[in-house]
């Protein structure tokens, strides 16, 4: 359990470091994640609309 807590702290520290040292790349990465989620939701909506039609 202790290892999980240490890994979580290291990951959070890395994210904060990345945000402060490369904010443009971090913003692009977040935009990419949200674009992927949005695209996936659209594909699911298309699938279900075609299945139910």
C-alpha positions in Angstrom: 0.0 0.0 0.0 2.9 2.3 0.7 4.3 1.8 -2.8 1.0 2.9 -4.3 1.1 6.1 -2.3 4.7 6.9 -3.3 3.9 6.2 -7.0 0.9 8.5 -6.8 2.9 11.3 -5.3 5.7 10.9 -7.9 3.1 11.0 -10.7 1.4 14.1 -9.3 4.8 15.8 -8.9 5.7 14.9 -12.5 2.4 16.4 -13.8 3.0 19.6 -11.9 6.6 19.8 -13.1 5.4 19.2 -16.7 2.7 21.9 -16.4 5.2 24.5 -15.2 8.0 23.6 -17.6 6.1 23.0 -20.8 2.6 24.6 -20.5 1.9 24.6 -24.2 2.7 21.0 -24.7 0.6 20.1 -21.6 -2.4 22.1 -23.0 -2.0 20.3 -26.3 -1.9 16.9 -24.5 -5.1 17.8 -22.5 -6.8 19.0 -25.7 -5.8 15.7 -27.4 -7.3 13.7 -24.6 -10.6 15.6 -24.7 -10.7 15.4 -28.5 -10.3 11.6 -28.2 -13.1 11.3 -25.6 -15.4 13.5 -27.6 -14.7 11.5 -30.8 -15.4 8.3 -29.0 -18.6 9.6 -27.6 -19.7 10.7 -31.1 -18.9 7.2 -32.5 -20.9 5.5 -29.7 -23.8 7.8 -30.4 -23.6 7.0 -34.1 -23.5 3.3 -33.4 -26.5 3.3 -31.1 -28.5 5.6 -33.4 -27.9 3.2 -36.3 -28.6 0.1 -34.2 -31.9 1.5 -32.9 -33.0 2.9 -36.3 
